[in-house]
Amino acid sequence: MTIYVGNISYRATADDLSEVFAEYGTVKRVSLPMDRETGRMRGFAFVELEEEIQEDSAISELDGAEWMGRQLKVNKAKPREAASA
């Protein structure tokens, strides 16, 4: 499972997110999508932990929590929808 983390500060780094989520388990992957045109972070991230129970715990604890001056939106990531032609 992958966790979606929304409304994050544009100052946040992958290391910052790894540090926060490491409190809940072993972080396997952190992805901070960048805007292709501006090169700036898009304000959301995806985090993957070692075990699903750790991810569930992180979601329940961090959803709505304030971090870097922003209220986080944390939930299970939905599968990416195919782009319509």
C-alpha positions in Angstrom: 0.0 0.0 0.0 1.1 3.6 -0.6 0.1 6.5 1.6 -0.9 9.9 0.0 0.2 12.9 2.0 -1.5 16.1 0.9 -1.3 19.8 1.8 2.4 19.6 2.7 4.7 22.6 2.9 6.6 23.5 -0.2 9.7 23.6 2.1 9.4 19.9 3.0 12.0 17.4 1.7 12.0 13.7 1.3 14.3 13.5 4.3 11.7 15.5 6.4 8.9 13.1 5.4 11.1 10.0 6.1 11.8 11.4 9.6 8.1 11.9 10.4 7.0 8.5 9.0 10.0 6.6 10.6 8.2 7.0 13.9 5.6 4.5 12.6 7.9 2.0 10.9 10.6 1.4 8.3 10.2 3.8 5.4 10.7 2.0 2.1 10.1 4.9 -0.3 9.2 8.6 -0.4 8.2 10.3 -3.6 7.7 14.1 -3.9 6.3 14.8 -7.4 7.5 18.0 -9.1 5.7 20.2 -11.5 7.2 19.7 -15.0 6.9 23.3 -16.0 8.0 25.1 -12.8 10.2 22.5 -11.3 8.5 23.2 -7.9 7.1 20.6 -5.6 3.4 20.0 -6.2 2.4 20.1 -2.5 1.8 16.4 -2.0 3.9 13.2 -1.6 3.6 9.4 -1.5 5.1 7.4 1.3 5.5 3.6 1.5 6.3 1.8 4.8 7.5 -1.7 5.3 4.3 -3.1 6.7 0.6 -2.3 6.1 -0.2 -2.1 9.9 2.5 0.6 10.2 0.9 2.5 7.4 -2.6 2.3 9.0 -1.1 3.6 12.2 0.6 6.5 10.5 -2.6 7.4 8.6 -4.7 7.4 11.7 -2.2 9.5 13.7 -1.1 12.0 11.0 -4.3 12.7 9.1 -5.3 16.2 10.2 -2.1 16.8 12.2 -0.3 20.1 11.8 3.2 19.9 10.3 5.4 22.8 9.1 2.4 25.1 9.6 0.0 23.1 7.4 -2.8 20.6 8.3 -1.9 17.3 6.6 -4.3 15.2 4.6 -3.1 11.6 4.9 -4.9 8.6 3.5 -4.4 5.4 1.4 -3.3 6.4 -2.1 -5.8 5.6 -4.8 -4.6 3.8 -8.0 -3.7 6.2 -10.7 -6.4 6.5 -13.3 -5.5 6.0 -16.9 -5.5 9.3 -18.9 -8.5 9.5 -21.2 -7.6 9.9 -24.9 
